[in-house]
Amino acid sequence: MNLRSLRKAHPGRGFTLVELLVVMVIAALVLALVGTSISRSVSGAEMRTAARKVAANLRYTRTQAILQKSEQVFLVDTEARTFQAPEREPVELPEGMRMALTTARTELTGESVGGIRFYPDGGSTGGYVELETNERIYKVSVAWLTGETVVERLDD
């Protein structure tokens, strides 16, 4: 059997270089899209975690005010992207996450620093902390009358 008879027996066997390149480009595009969606879901998990940490620290501050029978302040520094409950270390948010504080004017201690004050009866000055990144927004609200803390996602 010679080369000609082999070609006639199995015509078009194999792939051309162009076909292989097209497949490689498509595979690279698919991997890039999957990588982007995975990185967004990770930041979504980081957002949820950060919002839950803010809420947990707000609840801790309220509990301390009730237990110690004295006013306690939950501090927020929007420029440094940190928050702090009484007698705890400051917590820094991940890079790229923005933070905003809305609270009573009397609780603002600077342009980017303020707090939410809790009273021994469980009430508070009220307000909320917003966290934002990658078009996701979480709002952690504190009711002024009861001091109840609620986490909600705003971009749904």
N, C-alpha and C positions, 0 to 999 in steps of 0.2 A: 504494500500500500504506500503510495507516495503522497506528498503534501497536497496536491491538487485533488485527489480523490477524498482525502480527509476533509478538506474545505467543502466539497460538494456534499458530503455525508452530514456535516454539522454546520450549516451556514449561520452566520450572525451570532456565533458563540462568544460571550464576554461583553464587556462594557467599554465604551469609548472614554477617553480622558474627559471630554466635555460632560458626558453623563455623570461621571464620578464627581466632577467639580460642582455640578448643579446640586447633587445630593448633599455634598458637604456644606454648601451655602445654606440650604434649607435646614439641615440639622443644626448649624450654628445659630440661625435665626430662632428656631424653636427653643434651643437651650437659653438664649438670651432672654426670651420672653418668660420662660419658666423661672429663671433666676430673678428677674424683676418681681414677679408675683410672689415668690418666696420671701424676698427681702421686705416687701410691703406687709406680708402677714406677720413677720417678726416684729416690725415696728408697731403693728396693731396690737400684738401681745404686750409689747413694752408700754404702749399707751394704757391699756387696761390695767396693767400692773402698777403703773405710776398713779393712775386715778384711784386705785384701791389703796395704795399706800397713803395718799393724801387723806382719803376718807378715814382710814384706820387711825392716823395721827390726829385728825380732828376729833374723832370719838374718844381717843385716849385723853386729849386735852379736856374735853367735857367731863369725863369720868374723874380726872384729877381735881377739877374745880369742885365737883360734888363731894368727893372723898376728903379733900383738904379744907373744905368749907372756905375757900378763898378764890378770887378771880384768877384765871389762868389764860394766857394768850398763846395762840397758834400763830407763829410768825412766817411770813412769806417775803422772799426777795426775788422779784420778777426778773431783775437784771442778771443776778447770779444763778437764776433757775434753781433756787433752794427753798425748802420749807423746814420748819423746826417746831416740834412739840416741846413743852416744858420739860427740862431736865433730860433731854435727849439730844443726840448729835444731829446737826443739820443733814438733810438728805438732798443730794443733788440729782436733778433730772438728767436723762440721757442727752447727749449732744444733739442739737437740731430741734429739740422739743421746746415750744414756746409756752410761757405761763403768764396768766393775767389774774389779777385780784380785784374783786369788787367788794368793798366793805364800807363800814361807817367812816365818814370823814375824820372823826376823832381818833380812829385807829390807824391812820396813815402817819408814819413817822419819817417818811422821805418820799422822793419821787417814785422809787421802785420798791420801797419797803413798807409793809403794813401788817396788820394782823386781824384775827377774829377773836374777840374776847368772849370767854365763857364765864358765867356766874355760878355761885354755889347752888342756886336753885335749878340749874340745868339749862337755863336760858342763855342767850348769846346776843352779841351785837348783830349777828346775821351776816350774810354775804355769800360769795362763791368764788371758787378757784377754777379757771378754765385752763385746760391743757390742749395744745394743738400741735399737730405734725402731720405731714403727708395728707392734708385735707381731712384729717380726722380730728374731731373735737369732743372732748369729755368735759362735762361740767360737774363739779362737786359742790353742792349747795348745802348751806347751813340755815335752818329756819331760826329766825330771831327769837320767837316766843318759846319754842321747845328745845332748841339746840340740836334737833334731829339732822343727821347728815344723809344726803342722798346723792348717788352717782348716776348720771345719765349721759348717754351718747347723743350728741346733737346733730350729727351729719347723716343720720339714717334717712 
